[in-house]
Amino acid sequence: MNVICPGLVLTERLRKRMGATREAVEASVRASDAMSIAGHPFAIGEPEDIANVALFLASDESRMINAALIPAEGGLSAY
């Protein structure tokens, strides 16, 4: 079993809660200081980004990956 560990993803729920645009969400996150994402271009993902990781894991190309925790957070944990 593998686990996908998503970061902040710009879902419909997040759009409704924080604003309709990516810029509005980024401004809201920066203003709340909930996360330190200022200046990090990949910190907010799209639902398709997580779906692509899931599709990879469901494919034959991932046959050698077992019991992995896969971060899908745009490299935010590297900072």
C-alpha positions, 0 to 999 in steps of 0.5 A: 500500500502506498500513501499520497500526502497532498499539500494545499490543493486548490479544490472547489471547497478552497476556492469558495472559502478563500476566493475564486482565484489562485491569487486570492487564495495565495493572498489569504494564506499569506495574510493568515500566515498559516503556511509559509508559501510566499514566493514558492511557485508550486506550493498550491496544487490543482486536483489534477496534480494529485490525480496524476500521482494516483494514476501513476500509482495505479499503473504498471510503471509503479510496480516497484513502489511499495509501502511509500509515503509520497509527498505531493506538496510541490516541494514545500517540505524542502523549505 
